[in-house]
């Protein structure tokens, strides 16, 4: 109307994410502190093959993408041939087979977190880039008293994380839409997996990597203590 004032009524829209209904955990650096056993095994393999070793803390950025990638990363760049990788990998498998539980421990607060999730009726699963056999024995030894609906490590017929194939498979077995699932991990690989799968990426700060990496790769939530994950279900 000429000379008048027009008021446009716009409805308030609140965007909400769906309430999570299940959790997929990474294993190394998320549920279990495996860094010392991984580093000690890798350094033993390097030394046995005549290559220089690395400080334990350096393995925080080496691990996370499977055994073969780990060996490629820790070898001198000029020595990353197929033959050298295979040789060191054989020694590494043998070394890790002897010491996979020597220094590995649950992170503080994980026991209480899993108990709380189970009490709330939240299904639990694991998706790791650790080989399937080692994923199973670590889960049985350290977490066998907790119920996990699905336990997947790296399997020959499934592309490893960050490919979302394993995450999709877990969602199908749980009978849930991907948007209902928290994917919890400590590395860019985990955040990329969650994002690619359409799940809710949650980064943890007690593991192997830093907050900047987790946020740069899509973490919707970043938590400093395991109990903070329970609040995501409130």
Buried (B, 14 or more C-beta within 10 A) or exposed (E): EEEEEEEEEEEEEEEEEEEBBBBBBBBBBBBBBBBBBBBBBBBBBBEBBEBEBBEBEBBBEBBBBBBBBBBBBBBEEEBEEEEBBEBBBBBBBEBBEEBBBEBBEBBEBBBEBBEBBBEEEBBBBBBBBBBBEBBBBBBEEBBEEBEBBBBBBBBEEBEBBBBBBBBBBBBEEBEBEBBBBBBBBBBBBBBBBBBBBBBBBBBBBBBBBBEEBBBEBBBBBBBEEBEBBBEBBE
